[in-house]
Amino acid sequence: MRKLVAFLSGMLNGAIVGAVTALMLTPQSGKELREQARRRYNDMLEEGRKAADARRAEVLAEFEEMKRS
C-alpha cells in the first residue's frame, strides 16, 4: 500500500512539475496560459478523484471480504 501511495504521489508531483515547466516555456499570452493551467489543474484533480474512488472501492471490497472470513 505504501509503495502505491508513494508511486502515485511521485507521479502526480512529476506531472505537476512537467505541466508547469511546459506552460512556462510556451509562447502564449497570460490569459491563454492561465486558462490552459486551469484546465490542466482541473483534469489532474479529476484523475486524482477517480483514482481515489477506485482505490476506496478496492479497500472496501477487501474489508468486506475480511469480515466474511
PDB file as gemmi writes it, atoms N, CA and C in Angstrom:
CRYST1    1.000    1.000    1.000  90.00  90.00  90.00 P 1                      
ATOM      1  N   MET A   1       0.828  -1.190   0.000  1.00  0.00           N  
ATOM      2  CA  MET A   1       0.000   0.000   0.000  1.00  0.00           C  
ATOM      3  C   MET A   1       0.870   1.252   0.000  1.00  0.00           C  
ATOM      4  N   ARG A   2       1.926   1.257   0.823  1.00  0.00           N  
ATOM      5  CA  ARG A   2       2.805   2.422   0.882  1.00  0.00           C  
ATOM      6  C   ARG A   2       3.496   2.662  -0.449  1.00  0.00           C  
ATOM      7  N   LYS A   3       3.868   1.570  -1.109  1.00  0.00           N  
ATOM      8  CA  LYS A   3       4.535   1.715  -2.402  1.00  0.00           C  
ATOM      9  C   LYS A   3       3.599   2.343  -3.423  1.00  0.00           C  
ATOM     10  N   LEU A   4       2.331   1.949  -3.390  1.00  0.00           N  
ATOM     11  CA  LEU A   4       1.349   2.508  -4.319  1.00  0.00           C  
ATOM     12  C   LEU A   4       1.152   3.993  -4.062  1.00  0.00           C  
ATOM     13  N   VAL A   5       1.015   4.365  -2.802  1.00  0.00           N  
ATOM     14  CA  VAL A   5       0.828   5.777  -2.453  1.00  0.00           C  
ATOM     15  C   VAL A   5       2.061   6.581  -2.852  1.00  0.00           C  
ATOM     16  N   ALA A   6       3.243   6.041  -2.578  1.00  0.00           N  
ATOM     17  CA  ALA A   6       4.477   6.738  -2.950  1.00  0.00           C  
ATOM     18  C   ALA A   6       4.575   6.885  -4.463  1.00  0.00           C  
ATOM     19  N   PHE A   7       4.221   5.839  -5.185  1.00  0.00           N  
ATOM     20  CA  PHE A   7       4.265   5.898  -6.645  1.00  0.00           C  
ATOM     21  C   PHE A   7       3.297   6.940  -7.184  1.00  0.00           C  
ATOM     22  N   LEU A   8       2.051   6.901  -6.702  1.00  0.00           N  
ATOM     23  CA  LEU A   8       1.050   7.860  -7.179  1.00  0.00           C  
ATOM     24  C   LEU A   8       1.428   9.285  -6.813  1.00  0.00           C  
ATOM     25  N   SER A   9       1.980   9.474  -5.632  1.00  0.00           N  
ATOM     26  CA  SER A   9       2.419  10.803  -5.209  1.00  0.00           C  
ATOM     27  C   SER A   9       3.545  11.301  -6.110  1.00  0.00           C  
ATOM     28  N   GLY A  10       4.498  10.454  -6.392  1.00  0.00           N  
ATOM     29  CA  GLY A  10       5.599  10.831  -7.281  1.00  0.00           C  
ATOM     30  C   GLY A  10       5.119  11.124  -8.685  1.00  0.00           C  
ATOM     31  N   MET A  11       4.186  10.316  -9.155  1.00  0.00           N  
ATOM     32  CA  MET A  11       3.649  10.529 -10.498  1.00  0.00           C  
ATOM     33  C   MET A  11       2.903  11.858 -10.574  1.00  0.00           C  
ATOM     34  N   LEU A  12       2.104  12.156  -9.572  1.00  0.00           N  
ATOM     35  CA  LEU A  12       1.357  13.412  -9.547  1.00  0.00           C  
ATOM     36  C   LEU A  12       2.304  14.602  -9.466  1.00  0.00           C  
ATOM     37  N   ASN A  13       3.297  14.517  -8.599  1.00  0.00           N  
ATOM     38  CA  ASN A  13       4.261  15.614  -8.488  1.00  0.00           C  
ATOM     39  C   ASN A  13       5.030  15.810  -9.788  1.00  0.00           C  
ATOM     40  N   GLY A  14       5.423  14.736 -10.420  1.00  0.00           N  
ATOM     41  CA  GLY A  14       6.121  14.831 -11.701  1.00  0.00           C  
ATOM     42  C   GLY A  14       5.252  15.452 -12.774  1.00  0.00           C  
ATOM     43  N   ALA A  15       3.980  15.079 -12.782  1.00  0.00           N  
ATOM     44  CA  ALA A  15       3.052  15.648 -13.762  1.00  0.00           C  
ATOM     45  C   ALA A  15       2.871  17.140 -13.538  1.00  0.00           C  
ATOM     46  N   ILE A  16       2.788  17.541 -12.282  1.00  0.00           N  
ATOM     47  CA  ILE A  16       2.618  18.965 -11.970  1.00  0.00           C  
ATOM     48  C   ILE A  16       3.848  19.753 -12.396  1.00  0.00           C  
ATOM     49  N   VAL A  17       5.025  19.265 -12.041  1.00  0.00           N  
ATOM     50  CA  VAL A  17       6.262  19.960 -12.414  1.00  0.00           C  
ATOM     51  C   VAL A  17       6.399  20.018 -13.928  1.00  0.00           C  
ATOM     52  N   GLY A  18       6.113  18.924 -14.601  1.00  0.00           N  
ATOM     53  CA  GLY A  18       6.194  18.904 -16.061  1.00  0.00           C  
ATOM     54  C   GLY A  18       5.210  19.856 -16.707  1.00  0.00           C  
ATOM     55  N   ALA A  19       3.996  19.886 -16.191  1.00  0.00           N  
ATOM     56  CA  ALA A  19       2.976  20.776 -16.751  1.00  0.00           C  
ATOM     57  C   ALA A  19       3.351  22.236 -16.544  1.00  0.00           C  
ATOM     58  N   VAL A  20       3.813  22.568 -15.354  1.00  0.00           N  
ATOM     59  CA  VAL A  20       4.202  23.959 -15.081  1.00  0.00           C  
ATOM     60  C   VAL A  20       5.380  24.360 -15.958  1.00  0.00           C  
ATOM     61  N   THR A  21       6.358  23.484 -16.095  1.00  0.00           N  
ATOM     62  CA  THR A  21       7.515  23.783 -16.937  1.00  0.00           C  
ATOM     63  C   THR A  21       7.094  23.991 -18.382  1.00  0.00           C  
ATOM     64  N   ALA A  22       6.268  23.101 -18.894  1.00  0.00           N  
ATOM     65  CA  ALA A  22       5.810  23.229 -20.283  1.00  0.00           C  
ATOM     66  C   ALA A  22       5.011  24.510 -20.482  1.00  0.00           C  
ATOM     67  N   LEU A  23       4.170  24.832 -19.526  1.00  0.00           N  
ATOM     68  CA  LEU A  23       3.364  26.046 -19.652  1.00  0.00           C  
ATOM     69  C   LEU A  23       4.231  27.301 -19.637  1.00  0.00           C  
ATOM     70  N   MET A  24       5.255  27.299 -18.813  1.00  0.00           N  
ATOM     71  CA  MET A  24       6.107  28.480 -18.714  1.00  0.00           C  
ATOM     72  C   MET A  24       6.993  28.666 -19.946  1.00  0.00           C  
ATOM     73  N   LEU A  25       7.262  27.604 -20.650  1.00  0.00           N  
ATOM     74  CA  LEU A  25       8.149  27.691 -21.808  1.00  0.00           C  
ATOM     75  C   LEU A  25       7.412  27.889 -23.127  1.00  0.00           C  
ATOM     76  N   THR A  26       6.102  27.904 -23.108  1.00  0.00           N  
ATOM     77  CA  THR A  26       5.346  28.087 -24.342  1.00  0.00           C  
ATOM     78  C   THR A  26       5.051  29.564 -24.572  1.00  0.00           C  
ATOM     79  N   PRO A  27       5.122  29.998 -25.821  1.00  0.00           N  
ATOM     80  CA  PRO A  27       4.854  31.408 -26.126  1.00  0.00           C  
ATOM     81  C   PRO A  27       3.350  31.675 -26.242  1.00  0.00           C  
ATOM     82  N   GLN A  28       2.714  31.999 -25.131  1.00  0.00           N  
ATOM     83  CA  GLN A  28       1.286  32.285 -25.118  1.00  0.00           C  
ATOM     84  C   GLN A  28       1.048  33.558 -24.321  1.00  0.00           C  
ATOM     85  N   SER A  29      -0.121  34.122 -24.513  1.00  0.00           N  
ATOM     86  CA  SER A  29      -0.481  35.288 -23.709  1.00  0.00           C  
ATOM     87  C   SER A  29      -0.791  34.843 -22.285  1.00  0.00           C  
ATOM     88  N   GLY A  30      -0.801  35.789 -21.376  1.00  0.00           N  
ATOM     89  CA  GLY A  30      -1.088  35.469 -19.979  1.00  0.00           C  
ATOM     90  C   GLY A  30      -2.455  34.848 -19.794  1.00  0.00           C  
ATOM     91  N   LYS A  31      -3.445  35.371 -20.512  1.00  0.00           N  
ATOM     92  CA  LYS A  31      -4.805  34.845 -20.380  1.00  0.00           C  
ATOM     93  C   LYS A  31      -4.873  33.404 -20.875  1.00  0.00           C  
ATOM     94  N   GLU A  32      -4.263  33.128 -22.030  1.00  0.00           N  
ATOM     95  CA  GLU A  32      -4.259  31.758 -22.568  1.00  0.00           C  
ATOM     96  C   GLU A  32      -3.528  30.819 -21.619  1.00  0.00           C  
ATOM     97  N   LEU A  33      -2.422  31.297 -21.062  1.00  0.00           N  
ATOM     98  CA  LEU A  33      -1.633  30.485 -20.143  1.00  0.00           C  
ATOM     99  C   LEU A  33      -2.440  30.135 -18.896  1.00  0.00           C  
ATOM    100  N   ARG A  34      -3.144  31.097 -18.343  1.00  0.00           N  
ATOM    101  CA  ARG A  34      -3.965  30.843 -17.157  1.00  0.00           C  
ATOM    102  C   ARG A  34      -5.099  29.875 -17.464  1.00  0.00           C  
ATOM    103  N   GLU A  35      -5.733  30.036 -18.609  1.00  0.00           N  
ATOM    104  CA  GLU A  35      -6.821  29.121 -18.984  1.00  0.00           C  
ATOM    105  C   GLU A  35      -6.309  27.697 -19.138  1.00  0.00           C  
ATOM    106  N   GLN A  36      -5.180  27.556 -19.805  1.00  0.00           N  
ATOM    107  CA  GLN A  36      -4.611  26.227 -20.012  1.00  0.00           C  
ATOM    108  C   GLN A  36      -4.193  25.616 -18.672  1.00  0.00           C  
ATOM    109  N   ALA A  37      -3.589  26.418 -17.803  1.00  0.00           N  
ATOM    110  CA  ALA A  37      -3.180  25.915 -16.490  1.00  0.00           C  
ATOM    111  C   ALA A  37      -4.404  25.482 -15.685  1.00  0.00           C  
ATOM    112  N   ARG A  38      -5.463  26.256 -15.742  1.00  0.00           N  
ATOM    113  CA  ARG A  38      -6.692  25.925 -15.013  1.00  0.00           C  
ATOM    114  C   ARG A  38      -7.284  24.614 -15.525  1.00  0.00           C  
ATOM    115  N   ARG A  39      -7.310  24.442 -16.850  1.00  0.00           N  
ATOM    116  CA  ARG A  39      -7.852  23.200 -17.423  1.00  0.00           C  
ATOM    117  C   ARG A  39      -7.021  21.993 -16.998  1.00  0.00           C  
ATOM    118  N   ARG A  40      -5.709  22.130 -17.078  1.00  0.00           N  
ATOM    119  CA  ARG A  40      -4.849  21.005 -16.698  1.00  0.00           C  
ATOM    120  C   ARG A  40      -4.979  20.685 -15.215  1.00  0.00           C  
ATOM    121  N   TYR A  41      -5.056  21.711 -14.397  1.00  0.00           N  
ATOM    122  CA  TYR A  41      -5.226  21.509 -12.955  1.00  0.00           C  
ATOM    123  C   TYR A  41      -6.525  20.760 -12.680  1.00  0.00           C  
ATOM    124  N   ASN A  42      -7.601  21.191 -13.311  1.00  0.00           N  
ATOM    125  CA  ASN A  42      -8.896  20.525 -13.120  1.00  0.00           C  
ATOM    126  C   ASN A  42      -8.859  19.091 -13.623  1.00  0.00           C  
ATOM    127  N   ASP A  43      -8.190  18.847 -14.755  1.00  0.00           N  
ATOM    128  CA  ASP A  43      -8.055  17.487 -15.274  1.00  0.00           C  
ATOM    129  C   ASP A  43      -7.299  16.599 -14.290  1.00  0.00           C  
ATOM    130  N   MET A  44      -6.207  17.135 -13.728  1.00  0.00           N  
ATOM    131  CA  MET A  44      -5.430  16.349 -12.774  1.00  0.00           C  
ATOM    132  C   MET A  44      -6.231  16.066 -11.509  1.00  0.00           C  
ATOM    133  N   LEU A  45      -6.991  17.044 -11.050  1.00  0.00           N  
ATOM    134  CA  LEU A  45      -7.840  16.815  -9.881  1.00  0.00           C  
ATOM    135  C   LEU A  45      -8.859  15.717 -10.150  1.00  0.00           C  
ATOM    136  N   GLU A  46      -9.460  15.745 -11.314  1.00  0.00           N  
ATOM    137  CA  GLU A  46     -10.455  14.734 -11.670  1.00  0.00           C  
ATOM    138  C   GLU A  46      -9.818  13.347 -11.736  1.00  0.00           C  
ATOM    139  N   GLU A  47      -8.619  13.257 -12.323  1.00  0.00           N  
ATOM    140  CA  GLU A  47      -7.927  11.970 -12.380  1.00  0.00           C  
ATOM    141  C   GLU A  47      -7.610  11.469 -10.975  1.00  0.00           C  
ATOM    142  N   GLY A  48      -7.186  12.371 -10.107  1.00  0.00           N  
ATOM    143  CA  GLY A  48      -6.900  12.001  -8.722  1.00  0.00           C  
ATOM    144  C   GLY A  48      -8.138  11.510  -8.002  1.00  0.00           C  
ATOM    145  N   ARG A  49      -9.248  12.177  -8.231  1.00  0.00           N  
ATOM    146  CA  ARG A  49     -10.504  11.753  -7.604  1.00  0.00           C  
ATOM    147  C   ARG A  49     -10.917  10.369  -8.092  1.00  0.00           C  
ATOM    148  N   LYS A  50     -10.769  10.137  -9.390  1.00  0.00           N  
ATOM    149  CA  LYS A  50     -11.127   8.824  -9.935  1.00  0.00           C  
ATOM    150  C   LYS A  50     -10.242   7.735  -9.345  1.00  0.00           C  
ATOM    151  N   ALA A  51      -8.938   8.013  -9.243  1.00  0.00           N  
ATOM    152  CA  ALA A  51      -8.015   7.031  -8.675  1.00  0.00           C  
ATOM    153  C   ALA A  51      -8.349   6.770  -7.210  1.00  0.00           C  
ATOM    154  N   ALA A  52      -8.666   7.822  -6.470  1.00  0.00           N  
ATOM    155  CA  ALA A  52      -9.021   7.663  -5.057  1.00  0.00           C  
ATOM    156  C   ALA A  52     -10.311   6.867  -4.913  1.00  0.00           C  
ATOM    157  N   ASP A  53     -11.291   7.143  -5.753  1.00  0.00           N  
ATOM    158  CA  ASP A  53     -12.556   6.402  -5.700  1.00  0.00           C  
ATOM    159  C   ASP A  53     -12.345   4.927  -6.015  1.00  0.00           C  
ATOM    160  N   ALA A  54     -11.503   4.653  -7.010  1.00  0.00           N  
ATOM    161  CA  ALA A  54     -11.230   3.265  -7.378  1.00  0.00           C  
ATOM    162  C   ALA A  54     -10.533   2.539  -6.230  1.00  0.00           C  
ATOM    163  N   ARG A  55      -9.559   3.203  -5.627  1.00  0.00           N  
ATOM    164  CA  ARG A  55      -8.836   2.575  -4.517  1.00  0.00           C  
ATOM    165  C   ARG A  55      -9.754   2.388  -3.314  1.00  0.00           C  
ATOM    166  N   ARG A  56     -10.612   3.350  -3.061  1.00  0.00           N  
ATOM    167  CA  ARG A  56     -11.563   3.248  -1.951  1.00  0.00           C  
ATOM    168  C   ARG A  56     -12.469   2.031  -2.151  1.00  0.00           C  
ATOM    169  N   ALA A  57     -12.933   1.826  -3.372  1.00  0.00           N  
ATOM    170  CA  ALA A  57     -13.787   0.677  -3.665  1.00  0.00           C  
ATOM    171  C   ALA A  57     -13.025  -0.632  -3.439  1.00  0.00           C  
ATOM    172  N   GLU A  58     -11.750  -0.663  -3.839  1.00  0.00           N  
ATOM    173  CA  GLU A  58     -10.942  -1.863  -3.625  1.00  0.00           C  
ATOM    174  C   GLU A  58     -10.780  -2.155  -2.137  1.00  0.00           C  
ATOM    175  N   VAL A  59     -10.478  -1.117  -1.371  1.00  0.00           N  
ATOM    176  CA  VAL A  59     -10.273  -1.301   0.067  1.00  0.00           C  
ATOM    177  C   VAL A  59     -11.564  -1.756   0.739  1.00  0.00           C  
ATOM    178  N   LEU A  60     -12.684  -1.166   0.364  1.00  0.00           N  
ATOM    179  CA  LEU A  60     -13.962  -1.580   0.943  1.00  0.00           C  
ATOM    180  C   LEU A  60     -14.283  -3.027   0.595  1.00  0.00           C  
ATOM    181  N   ALA A  61     -13.991  -3.433  -0.634  1.00  0.00           N  
ATOM    182  CA  ALA A  61     -14.227  -4.819  -1.031  1.00  0.00           C  
ATOM    183  C   ALA A  61     -13.343  -5.765  -0.218  1.00  0.00           C  
ATOM    184  N   GLU A  62     -12.082  -5.391  -0.014  1.00  0.00           N  
ATOM    185  CA  GLU A  62     -11.183  -6.211   0.797  1.00  0.00           C  
ATOM    186  C   GLU A  62     -11.682  -6.289   2.240  1.00  0.00           C  
ATOM    187  N   PHE A  63     -12.155  -5.172   2.759  1.00  0.00           N  
ATOM    188  CA  PHE A  63     -12.675  -5.134   4.125  1.00  0.00           C  
ATOM    189  C   PHE A  63     -13.885  -6.045   4.269  1.00  0.00           C  
ATOM    190  N   GLU A  64     -14.797  -5.975   3.319  1.00  0.00           N  
ATOM    191  CA  GLU A  64     -15.987  -6.830   3.361  1.00  0.00           C  
ATOM    192  C   GLU A  64     -15.595  -8.300   3.289  1.00  0.00           C  
ATOM    193  N   GLU A  65     -14.601  -8.610   2.475  1.00  0.00           N  
ATOM    194  CA  GLU A  65     -14.126  -9.988   2.353  1.00  0.00           C  
ATOM    195  C   GLU A  65     -13.532 -10.462   3.682  1.00  0.00           C  
ATOM    196  N   MET A  66     -12.797  -9.586   4.338  1.00  0.00           N  
ATOM    197  CA  MET A  66     -12.195  -9.942   5.625  1.00  0.00           C  
ATOM    198  C   MET A  66     -13.271 -10.134   6.690  1.00  0.00           C  
ATOM    199  N   LYS A  67     -14.341  -9.359   6.643  1.00  0.00           N  
ATOM    200  CA  LYS A  67     -15.424  -9.506   7.615  1.00  0.00           C  
ATOM    201  C   LYS A  67     -16.118 -10.853   7.458  1.00  0.00           C  
ATOM    202  N   ARG A  68     -16.232 -11.327   6.223  1.00  0.00           N  
ATOM    203  CA  ARG A  68     -16.905 -12.601   5.969  1.00  0.00           C  
ATOM    204  C   ARG A  68     -16.052 -13.788   6.379  1.00  0.00           C  
ATOM    205  N   SER A  69     -14.753 -13.610   6.413  1.00  0.00           N  
ATOM    206  CA  SER A  69     -13.841 -14.722   6.743  1.00  0.00           C  
ATOM    207  C   SER A  69     -13.763 -14.979   8.220  1.00  0.00           C  
TER     208      SER A  69                                                      
END                                                                             
